[in-house]
């Protein structure tokens, strides 16, 4: 299966237990800068597989096509797409 990075704003998927927060619950500036500097440039797209006509049809049981989704996300990864929505 093809693995892509799914980005969720404010979530560090590798160091969740060691996160440092300020009083408001947000990351401090140094933590944000360090996290961002460890990643390459984010290149992203809104994804709908070619087998679906819209975002809702993509998830319908009758039209969900895992093979097409996996293949097309693989294409995206191969050309440098790192974030998919």
URSULMO-V555201 format. One record per pair of residues at least 24 apart in sequence whose C-alpha atoms are under 6 Angstrom apart, sorted by the first residue. I is the first residue (numbers start at 0). J is the second residue. D is the distance in Angstrom with one decimal. If there is no record, write none. Layout:
i=<I & I>
j=<J & J>
d=<D & D>
//
This chain:
i=<1 & 4 & 4 & 5 & 41 & 42 & 42 & 42 & 43 & 43 & 43 & 43 & 44 & 45 & 45 & 46>
j=<73 & 81 & 82 & 82 & 81 & 80 & 81 & 82 & 80 & 81 & 82 & 83 & 83 & 83 & 84 & 84>
d=<5.6 & 5.8 & 5.8 & 5.5 & 6.0 & 5.1 & 5.4 & 5.9 & 5.6 & 6.0 & 4.3 & 5.4 & 5.3 & 6.0 & 4.8 & 6.0>
//
